[in-house]
Amino acid sequence: MAVYKIAVTTGDRLCSGTCDYIYVTLIGAEGQSERTLLDNWGPDLGKGTSGCYSVEAPKPLGELLLLRVEKDPVFMLPENEWFCTKIVVTTPNGEALLFPCHRWVWCGSRAEGRTSELELMAKGLKDSTENWKDFEELKSLFCYKTSAMYDYVAAHWQDDDFYGFQFLNGVNPNMIQLCSQIPPNFQVTDAMVKPFLQEGTSLEKEMKNGNIFFCDYKTLDGIQTKVYDGEQLVVATGFCLLYMNPENKLMPIAIQLLQQPAKENNLFLPSDTETDWLLAKMFIKNADSIHHQSINHLLNTHFVVHGCALATLRNLPLIHPLYKLLIPHFRQTLHINTLAQDRNMAARGLMSVPNFHYRDDGLELWGHIQRDKAENIMTF
């Protein structure tokens, strides 16, 4: 009898663990083991845990070629998917073999998002068409899914300084740039924004001092939008002007929703009514999200790696070392590596802006990447 030790690691992401039955079969050059259930005393395969199990074979299997993992649901319960990080097999002679996985394991067709679905059913929200009454009602429905960041955003999402902070450290920190001259189609003037600048200064002085920034959404001008209730939806394609004040807070000081100056293309200022200013900020934030999703995320990330990912999935078997190496990266976003280069941000005049954590962390990461490349070249 040959006994193989199996060390199984479950991922630490949300809902990675499972209560379903997990089976392992070892296949070697000289035979295969029985289909063995991974079952210890107490809970198994929980989120972020590792478990050790034994798999027996009538005789040594020779060189291990394949590790087969299968999953069956528990009785009549809905399938509970499992994210397996890795499995390490120790042979009877003490040799440890790593089988990286880094993927979801399910039986039959994949039930994507079933656990979210069950939560919505339990709360009576699935297929509901009722409108939210207020934010407090929304909070009460998801009261247990909270964090310090969630609480801060819920309390400060309307604040101008937090709004400006998001242009540097939100999902799309690649639009903002230093403003040395107001674009001719941006209708803002010194008199309009002077009340929101430091006393005794001017828009021109602040631009010379490198304290004025702007976002231009001209890329979205002419984008095709959906028709809702018989009307064409409108996307903001204009400008947002921001001021880095003496307290190092980036504050929005002027918003123009469309590119071309027109009578109906009003300029919005912080001195407008609270509702008008908030709506103007929301339109610009919506444009910022559209720009991020369609260009930086979809075009510059998904479409770029599409060919590589497709070639991997079509031509490499699941057990191929290159497949195991590449597949975790295809599940994530890689464009941060190139966007973190210093020339990308220097060209937009952002190298000395305070509180730009995306830049600081990105440059540190880029430095490590470049240093590793140099060390590898020297070693080779």
C-alpha positions as CSV (number, residue, x, y, z in Angstrom):
1,M,0.0,0.0,0.0
2,A,1.3,3.4,-1.0
3,V,0.2,6.5,1.0
4,Y,0.3,10.0,-0.6
5,K,-0.1,13.1,1.6
6,I,-2.3,15.8,0.1
7,A,-2.1,19.5,1.3
8,V,-5.0,21.5,-0.1
9,T,-5.1,25.3,0.1
10,T,-8.4,27.3,-0.3
11,G,-8.3,30.9,-1.5
12,D,-8.9,33.8,0.8
13,R,-11.3,35.8,-1.4
14,L,-15.0,36.2,-0.7
15,C,-17.0,32.9,-0.8
16,S,-13.9,30.8,-1.7
17,G,-14.7,28.0,0.7
18,T,-17.2,25.3,0.1
19,C,-19.3,22.7,2.0
20,D,-19.6,20.5,-1.1
21,Y,-17.9,17.1,-1.5
22,I,-14.4,17.4,-3.0
23,Y,-12.7,14.3,-4.5
24,V,-9.1,13.8,-5.6
25,T,-7.6,11.1,-7.9
26,L,-3.9,10.7,-8.5
27,I,-2.8,9.5,-11.9
28,G,0.8,8.3,-12.4
29,A,2.8,6.5,-15.1
30,E,2.2,3.2,-13.4
31,G,-1.4,3.5,-12.3
32,Q,-3.9,5.6,-10.4
33,S,-5.4,5.9,-7.0
34,E,-9.0,5.5,-6.0
35,R,-11.3,8.5,-6.1
36,T,-10.8,9.8,-2.6
37,L,-13.1,12.2,-0.6
38,L,-11.2,15.0,1.2
39,D,-12.8,14.7,4.6
40,N,-11.3,15.4,8.0
41,W,-13.0,15.8,11.4
42,G,-14.8,19.1,11.5
43,P,-15.2,21.7,8.8
44,D,-13.1,21.3,5.6
45,L,-12.1,23.6,2.8
46,G,-13.0,26.9,4.5
47,K,-12.0,30.3,3.1
48,G,-8.3,30.9,3.5
49,T,-7.6,27.5,5.1
50,S,-5.2,24.6,4.4
51,G,-6.0,21.0,5.1
52,C,-3.9,17.8,5.0
53,Y,-5.4,14.5,3.7
54,S,-4.2,11.0,2.8
55,V,-4.8,9.2,-0.6
56,E,-4.0,5.5,-0.7
57,A,-3.0,3.5,-3.8
58,P,-2.5,-0.3,-4.0
59,K,1.1,0.3,-5.1
60,P,3.3,3.3,-5.9
61,L,2.0,5.1,-9.0
62,G,5.4,6.0,-10.5
63,E,5.9,9.5,-11.8
64,L,2.8,11.6,-11.1
65,L,1.3,12.9,-14.3
66,L,-2.1,14.3,-13.3
67,L,-4.1,15.3,-10.3
68,R,-7.9,15.1,-10.9
69,V,-10.2,17.2,-8.7
70,E,-14.0,16.7,-8.8
71,K,-16.8,18.2,-6.8
72,D,-20.4,17.0,-6.0
73,P,-23.0,19.1,-4.3
74,V,-24.3,18.1,-0.8
75,F,-27.6,16.3,-1.3
76,M,-30.3,18.7,-2.7
77,L,-28.6,21.9,-1.7
78,P,-27.5,24.4,-4.4
79,E,-24.0,24.0,-5.7
80,N,-21.4,25.8,-3.5
81,E,-18.4,26.7,-5.7
82,W,-14.8,26.4,-4.4
83,F,-11.7,28.4,-5.2
84,C,-8.7,26.2,-5.0
85,T,-5.3,28.0,-4.8
86,K,-2.9,25.0,-4.9
87,I,-2.5,21.4,-3.9
88,V,0.8,19.9,-2.8
89,V,1.3,16.1,-3.1
90,T,4.0,14.4,-1.0
91,T,4.9,11.0,-2.4
92,P,5.7,7.9,-0.3
93,N,9.5,8.6,-0.8
94,G,9.1,12.2,0.5
95,E,9.1,14.1,-2.8
96,A,6.8,17.2,-2.7
97,L,5.0,18.1,-6.0
98,L,3.2,21.4,-6.4
99,F,0.0,21.5,-8.4
100,P,-1.0,25.2,-8.8
101,C,-4.7,25.7,-9.5
102,H,-5.8,29.4,-8.9
103,R,-9.3,28.8,-10.2
104,W,-12.9,28.1,-9.3
105,V,-14.0,24.5,-9.2
106,W,-17.6,23.5,-9.9
107,C,-19.5,20.5,-11.0
108,G,-21.4,20.6,-14.4
109,S,-22.1,24.0,-15.8
110,R,-20.9,26.9,-13.8
111,A,-23.4,28.7,-11.6
112,E,-21.8,32.2,-11.7
113,G,-22.9,34.4,-8.8
114,R,-25.4,31.9,-7.3
115,T,-24.4,32.9,-3.7
116,S,-25.3,36.5,-4.4
117,E,-28.5,35.4,-6.0
118,L,-29.5,33.5,-2.8
119,E,-28.9,36.6,-0.7
120,L,-31.1,38.7,-2.9
121,M,-33.9,36.0,-2.7
122,A,-33.7,35.9,1.1
123,K,-34.1,39.7,1.3
124,G,-36.9,39.8,-1.2
125,L,-34.9,41.9,-3.6
126,K,-34.7,39.4,-6.5
127,D,-36.7,40.6,-9.5
128,S,-38.0,43.5,-7.4
129,T,-39.0,46.7,-9.3
130,E,-39.5,49.0,-6.3
131,N,-37.4,52.1,-6.0
132,W,-35.1,52.9,-3.1
133,K,-36.7,55.4,-0.8
134,D,-33.4,56.8,0.6
135,F,-29.8,55.9,1.4
136,E,-30.8,54.8,4.9
137,E,-33.0,52.1,3.5
138,L,-30.1,50.9,1.3
139,K,-27.8,50.9,4.3
140,S,-30.2,48.8,6.3
141,L,-30.3,46.1,3.7
142,F,-26.6,45.6,3.6
143,C,-25.8,46.6,7.2
144,Y,-23.4,43.7,7.8
145,K,-21.3,44.4,4.7
146,T,-19.5,47.4,6.1
147,S,-16.0,48.7,6.5
148,A,-14.1,51.9,7.5
149,M,-13.9,52.9,3.9
150,Y,-17.6,52.2,3.3
151,D,-18.5,54.4,6.3
152,Y,-16.2,57.2,5.2
153,V,-17.5,57.3,1.7
154,A,-21.2,57.2,2.9
155,A,-20.5,60.2,5.1
156,H,-18.3,62.2,2.7
157,W,-19.4,61.4,-0.9
158,Q,-20.9,64.9,-1.4
159,D,-17.8,66.7,-0.1
160,D,-15.8,68.7,-2.7
161,D,-12.4,67.7,-1.3
162,F,-13.3,64.0,-1.4
163,Y,-14.6,64.5,-4.9
164,G,-11.3,65.9,-6.0
165,F,-9.4,63.2,-4.1
166,Q,-11.1,60.6,-6.3
167,F,-9.5,62.1,-9.5
168,L,-6.1,61.1,-8.1
169,N,-7.0,57.9,-6.2
170,G,-10.2,56.6,-7.7
171,V,-10.8,54.1,-10.5
172,N,-9.6,56.5,-13.3
173,P,-6.6,58.5,-12.2
174,N,-5.4,58.8,-15.8
175,M,-7.6,61.7,-16.9
176,I,-6.5,64.6,-14.7
177,Q,-3.6,66.8,-16.0
178,L,-1.9,70.1,-15.1
179,C,-3.6,73.1,-16.6
180,S,-1.3,75.8,-17.9
181,Q,-3.9,77.4,-20.2
182,I,-7.7,77.3,-20.3
183,P,-8.9,75.5,-23.4
184,P,-10.7,78.0,-25.8
185,N,-14.0,76.1,-25.6
186,F,-14.0,76.1,-21.8
187,Q,-16.0,79.1,-20.8
188,V,-14.5,79.6,-17.3
189,T,-13.1,83.0,-16.4
190,D,-10.9,84.4,-13.6
191,A,-13.9,86.3,-12.1
192,M,-16.0,83.2,-11.9
193,V,-13.5,81.1,-9.9
194,K,-11.7,83.8,-7.9
195,P,-14.0,83.4,-4.9
196,F,-12.8,79.7,-4.6
197,L,-9.1,80.5,-4.8
198,Q,-6.7,81.7,-2.0
199,E,-7.3,85.3,-1.2
200,G,-5.1,87.7,-3.1
201,T,-4.4,85.4,-6.0
202,S,-5.8,84.7,-9.4
203,L,-6.5,81.9,-11.9
204,E,-3.5,82.9,-14.0
205,K,-1.1,83.1,-11.0
206,E,-2.3,79.7,-9.7
207,M,-1.8,78.1,-13.2
208,K,1.8,79.5,-13.2
209,N,2.3,78.0,-9.7
210,G,1.1,74.6,-10.9
211,N,-2.0,74.5,-8.7
212,I,-4.7,74.3,-11.4
213,F,-5.7,70.9,-13.0
214,F,-8.4,69.8,-15.3
215,C,-10.1,66.8,-16.9
216,D,-11.2,67.0,-20.5
217,Y,-13.8,64.4,-21.7
218,K,-13.7,65.3,-25.4
219,T,-13.1,61.6,-26.2
220,L,-16.7,61.0,-25.3
221,D,-18.1,63.7,-27.6
222,G,-20.4,62.1,-30.1
223,I,-20.6,58.8,-28.3
224,Q,-23.8,56.9,-29.1
225,T,-26.2,56.6,-26.1
226,K,-29.3,54.6,-25.3
227,V,-32.8,55.8,-25.7
228,Y,-34.8,55.8,-22.4
229,D,-38.5,56.6,-22.2
230,G,-38.3,57.9,-25.8
231,E,-35.5,60.3,-25.1
232,Q,-31.8,60.1,-26.0
233,L,-29.6,59.9,-22.9
234,V,-27.0,62.6,-22.5
235,V,-23.3,62.0,-21.5
236,A,-21.2,64.8,-20.1
237,T,-18.3,65.5,-22.5
238,G,-17.0,68.7,-21.1
239,F,-14.5,69.8,-18.4
240,C,-13.9,69.8,-14.7
241,L,-11.4,72.4,-13.4
242,L,-9.7,71.7,-10.0
243,Y,-7.6,73.7,-7.6
244,M,-5.0,72.4,-5.3
245,N,-5.5,74.7,-2.3
246,P,-2.9,75.6,0.4
247,E,-4.2,72.7,2.5
248,N,-3.2,70.3,-0.2
249,K,-6.9,69.5,-1.0
250,L,-7.8,69.2,-4.6
251,M,-11.1,71.0,-5.0
252,P,-13.4,71.2,-8.0
253,I,-14.0,74.9,-8.9
254,A,-15.8,74.9,-12.3
255,I,-17.7,72.3,-14.4
256,Q,-18.8,72.6,-18.0
257,L,-20.9,69.6,-19.1
258,L,-20.5,69.9,-22.9
259,Q,-17.6,70.6,-25.2
260,Q,-18.9,73.4,-27.3
261,P,-19.9,76.8,-25.8
262,A,-23.7,77.3,-26.2
263,K,-26.5,79.1,-24.5
264,E,-27.8,75.9,-22.9
265,N,-24.3,74.8,-22.0
266,N,-24.1,76.4,-18.5
267,L,-21.0,76.6,-16.4
268,F,-21.5,75.3,-12.9
269,L,-19.7,76.6,-9.8
270,P,-19.5,75.7,-6.1
271,S,-21.6,78.8,-5.4
272,D,-24.6,77.4,-7.3
273,T,-27.4,75.8,-5.4
274,E,-26.4,72.6,-3.6
275,T,-28.6,70.5,-5.9
276,D,-27.2,72.0,-9.2
277,W,-23.6,71.7,-8.1
278,L,-24.1,68.1,-6.9
279,L,-25.8,67.1,-10.2
280,A,-23.0,68.7,-12.2
281,K,-20.4,66.7,-10.2
282,M,-22.4,63.6,-10.7
283,F,-22.6,64.1,-14.5
284,I,-18.8,64.5,-14.7
285,K,-18.2,61.5,-12.4
286,N,-20.5,59.4,-14.7
287,A,-18.4,60.5,-17.7
288,D,-15.3,59.7,-15.8
289,S,-16.6,56.1,-15.1
290,I,-17.6,55.7,-18.8
291,H,-14.2,56.8,-19.9
292,H,-12.5,54.4,-17.5
293,Q,-14.7,51.4,-18.4
294,S,-14.7,51.9,-22.2
295,I,-11.1,53.0,-22.8
296,N,-8.7,52.2,-19.9
297,H,-10.4,49.0,-18.8
298,L,-12.0,47.5,-21.8
299,L,-9.8,48.7,-24.7
300,N,-6.5,49.0,-23.0
301,T,-6.8,45.9,-20.8
302,H,-9.3,43.3,-21.9
303,F,-8.8,43.8,-25.7
304,V,-5.0,43.9,-25.4
305,V,-4.7,40.6,-23.6
306,H,-7.6,39.1,-25.4
307,G,-5.4,37.4,-28.0
308,C,-2.9,36.0,-25.5
309,A,-5.7,34.7,-23.2
310,L,-7.5,33.1,-26.1
311,A,-4.3,31.4,-27.3
312,T,-3.6,30.1,-23.9
313,L,-7.1,28.7,-23.4
314,R,-7.2,27.1,-26.9
315,N,-3.7,25.7,-27.1
316,L,-2.5,24.8,-23.6
317,P,-4.1,22.0,-21.6
318,L,-5.1,22.7,-18.0
319,I,-2.1,20.8,-16.6
320,H,0.5,22.7,-18.7
321,P,2.9,24.6,-16.5
322,L,2.5,27.7,-18.7
323,Y,-1.3,27.6,-18.3
324,K,-0.9,27.4,-14.6
325,L,1.5,30.3,-14.7
326,L,-0.6,32.6,-16.9
327,I,-4.2,31.9,-15.9
328,P,-4.1,33.9,-12.6
329,H,-2.8,37.0,-14.5
330,F,-5.5,36.8,-17.1
331,R,-8.1,36.9,-14.3
332,Q,-6.7,40.3,-13.2
333,T,-5.9,43.7,-14.7
334,L,-2.3,44.3,-16.0
335,H,-2.4,47.8,-17.4
336,I,-1.2,49.3,-14.0
337,N,2.3,48.2,-14.9
338,T,2.6,50.5,-17.9
339,L,0.4,53.3,-16.5
340,A,2.7,53.4,-13.4
341,Q,5.7,54.5,-15.5
342,D,6.9,58.0,-14.5
343,R,6.8,59.4,-18.0
344,N,3.1,58.7,-18.2
345,M,2.3,61.0,-15.2
346,A,5.1,63.5,-15.8
347,A,3.6,64.3,-19.2
348,R,0.4,65.3,-17.3
349,G,2.3,67.4,-14.8
350,L,1.4,65.3,-11.8
351,M,4.8,64.3,-10.4
352,S,4.7,66.9,-7.5
353,V,1.0,66.7,-6.6
354,P,0.6,65.7,-2.9
355,N,-1.6,62.8,-1.8
356,F,-1.4,61.0,-5.2
357,H,-1.1,57.5,-3.8
358,Y,-1.7,55.8,-7.1
359,R,1.5,57.5,-8.4
360,D,3.6,56.8,-5.3
361,D,2.6,53.1,-5.1
362,G,2.8,52.6,-8.8
363,L,6.3,54.1,-9.1
364,E,7.5,51.9,-6.2
365,L,6.2,48.9,-7.9
366,W,7.7,49.9,-11.2
367,G,11.1,50.3,-9.5
368,H,10.9,46.8,-8.2
369,I,10.0,45.5,-11.6
370,Q,12.9,47.3,-13.3
371,R,15.3,46.2,-10.6
372,D,14.2,42.5,-10.9
373,K,14.7,42.8,-14.7
374,A,18.2,44.1,-14.3
375,E,19.1,41.4,-11.7
376,N,17.8,38.7,-14.0
377,I,19.9,40.0,-17.0
378,M,23.0,40.1,-14.8
379,T,22.3,36.6,-13.5
380,F,21.8,35.3,-17.0
